[in-house]
């Protein structure tokens, strides 16, 4: 899990003067900033911890302003911490020379974090060669481990089956998972100390009687009436795009668990149908006829 490499740097007291952190999910960049802030003593944050978020339309900064802060000696501390967030390709259009000049000779008393949102392409790797570069992205296969680490940090444990359940209901979106874990940490209790599916189901589902996991089960049973009854409930609280995304994840999970009793052909055809629906939504921007998708899956 790449985020662990970042934690190791924090444990080593951030020995480098410049870090380049990148992630495709803005949530992971926010998480990194939170961890950096925790590293700075509370009484020093007002004077020695600075965040410049170039991805926010409300904030207006220039590269020159950021560099000036980085070159200013810290107040009552040995180090100053500067975090620059945004798409580096866009940022380099303005102030590129000044930024590269600083990166080649950073202030000895400042720790400078470049937080790039988006793909880190080959051209950018060449331009920032030599910097301590860390990918924060988490592979989908590592999400269950991330959930376990996250719940432990919140003071509770969660069973493996409950992890699968949580992913089946919420999907692999880290921001949504984090929000649900926060909710569970406030409301969930277990005598054994390890939360089970029963412990978290009412908290996660609220008043909903069905989840996307139930929808997959009904599809596998080819129970048409049950499939559309479940979908009718789900569509009241879940966007079509999210339902398709969660179905994709659930079928992928079933495949990774070697549940191939229906055969590889069935699984491949299922992914083909879901992928086609996903492309249709992204390319057209319109609502996808979910009922039509469900009928196609039922006929497999």
N, C-alpha and C positions, 0 to 999 in steps of 0.2 A: 504494500500500500504506500503510494508515493508521499502521502501526507506525513507518514511516519518519519521520513527523512528530514522533513522540516522540524518535527518535534525533537529529533536528535540534535539538530543545530541549536535549538533553544537550550537543551540540556547541556550543551557544550559552551553555553554563554554567548552564542552568536559570534564566533571568532572572526568571520569575514566582515569587511567594511561595506561591501555591496552584495546584495542578493537580488536575483531575478526569479520571481515566483510567477508561474503561469498556470491557468486553469480555464477550461471551457465553460465552467459553471461559476457565475458570479458569487454564489453562496460560499464556495470554497475560499475565494479571495477574502470575503468578509470574515470567515472563520479564522483565516491566517492573521488578519489585522487584529482580531480579538485576542489571539494568543500573543502577538507582539506587545499589545497594550498591557496584558497581564504581566509581561516580563519587566515592564517599566514600573518602578516604585510609584505608588499612588501620589505621593506628595510631589513627584517630579513631572507628572504627566502634563500639567498645564503649561510648563515652560519647555519641556524637552521631548514631547511626543507630538508629531505633526502628521496629519493625513491630508493629502491633496487628491481628491477624487475627481479626475478629469472625465469620468463617465457620467457624472451628475450634471444635468443642464443648469442647475441652480448655482453651481459653483464656477467661478471664473478665475482661473489662475494662469500664469505663464511659467514656462520652464525656468526663466530667469529668476522668478520669485522663489521657486522651489530650491534652486541652486544657492541662492543668497541665504536662505534659511540653513541649508546644509553646511555652508561655510561659516556660520555664526557659532561661536564657542558656546557650549552648554552652560546653563545656570545651575550652580550648586550640584553639579554632577560631572562624572567623567565622560559621559556619552550623551549624544543627542540622537533621536530616532526619527527618521523621515520616511513616510510611506507614500509612494506615488502610485495611484490606481488608474488604469485605463487601457485602451488599445494602443500599444506602443507604435504600431505602424502609423496611426493617425498623429500621435504625439510627436513623432520624429519629423513630421512635415514642418513643424515650427520649433525652433530652438534645438535642432539636432546637433549642431556643432558645440554649443554650450554644454549640452548634456554629455556628449562623448568626451569632451574635455574634462569634465568633472569625474566621469567614470574611470578615466585613465589615471587620474590623480585625486582620489577622494580625500576629503578632510579626515585627518587621523582621529578626530573626536566624534565623528558621526557614523551611524549605521544607516545605510541607504537601501530601501526596499523598492524595487521596480515590480509592480504587480500587474501582469499582463492578462487581459481577458480575451480569450479566443485561441485559435490555433497558433502554435509557435513554429512558423515555417522556416525552411532551410535558410532563406535570405536573412531572417532575423537572427538565426543561430550564428551566422557568419559575422553579423554586425556587432553582436554582443559576446563574441568569443572571448573566453578568459574569465567571465563572471561566474560566480557561484550560482548555478541555475538549478532550480528544483521544480519539478512538475507536481502540482497539487491534485491532479485528476485521480479519481478513484475508479478502478475497473469495476464493471458490473459484478464480476465474480467475487470482488472484495467487499461489496456492500454489506453482506451479512456480518462480516468481521467488524466493519465500521459501526454497524448498529450496536453490536455488543460493547465496543469501546465507548460509544456514546452513552449507552445506558449506565455503564459502570461509572462514567464521569458524573452522572446525575444521581448516583447513589443507590442504584438498584441493578439486579441481574434479570435477564430474560432468557427463557428456554429456546432451544434451537427451533422447535416447532412454532413457538410464538414469533420468532424472527421471520419464518416463512409466511406465517399468517399476516404479519404486519406488512411485509412486502406485497403480499397478494391483495391486500385491501388498499394500501396507499400507493403502491408502485415504487419504482426506483428513484424517484425525484428526491434528492438529498434535502432540499429545503423543506418539503412537505413531511418527510420522515423526521427531520429534526423537530418540527413543530409538534408532531404527534408524540414523539418521545418526551418532549417538554411537558405536554399535557399529562402523559402517563406518570411522569415523575411527581406531579402535583396531586394526582388523584388515585394512583394505583398503590395497592397494599397487598402483601402476601405473607402469610405466617411462616412460610419456608424461606422467604427472602428472594426466591426466584419466581418471577411472574410468568404465568402460563397463558395459554390462549384464552381460557375462561376469564382470567383476571383482566385482560386488556380489551376483550371484544366489546364490552358495553361502553368502555371509554372511547374506543376508536369509532365504533359504528354509530354511537348515539342512539337515535330512534330508528335508524335504518334496520330493516329486517334482513337485507341481503347485501352481499359484497360481490365484487368481480370474481372472487374465488368461487362463489356459488354459481356464477354464470358459466364458468368453465366446466364445472361439474355437470351442470344441466346440458351443456353442449355435448360433452362426452357421452352422456346418457341418451342423447338425441331426443330429449323430452321437449318438444316444441312449445307446449303450453307453459311449462315451467320456465323455459328460456325467456319467453316474452313477458311473463309475469315478473321475473327478476329484473329484466331490462326496464320495464315500466317504472319500477321503484328506483333503480339506479339513475335514470336520466333526470330525475328531479333534483339530484344533488351533484351529479358528475357530468362534466362536458364530454361530448362524443370523442374528441381527440384523446382525452385522458383515459377513457374506457378502452380505446383501441391500444394505447400505449401499455396499459396494465395487462391487457390480454396477451400482447406480444411478450411481455416479461414472464407472465405465468406459464405460457406454453414453452418458452425457452427454459424455464426452471424445470418443468416436467421432463423435458428432453435431457437436461443435464443430470437428472436423477435416474436416467435409464428407463423411464417409463415408456417403453416403445412397444407396448402390447398391440397397438393399432398399426405398427409398422412405420418405417421411415417415410414411405410415400405419403401417408396421412399427415405426418408432421410437416414435411416439406410443402405440401399443398396448403396446409393451414397457414404457414408463414407467408406463402405466396399471396394468399387472399388478404391477410392483414397488411402486408407490405404494400400491396396495390391500393388498399384503402388509405393508408398513411400518405402515400405519394399523392393521391387524389386530393386529399385535404390540403396538403402543403402547396400544391401547384395551383389549385383553383380558389382556395380561401373560402370555400363555401361549406355548409354543413353536409356531412356525408350521410346518405340514407342508411342509418344503422340497421334498420329492419332487414334491408336487402343483404347486408353483410352477414347478419345472423342466419338468414335462410341459407346462404351459400355454405356457411360452416356446418349447419345442420345436415346438409345434403352430402357431406364428405363420407 
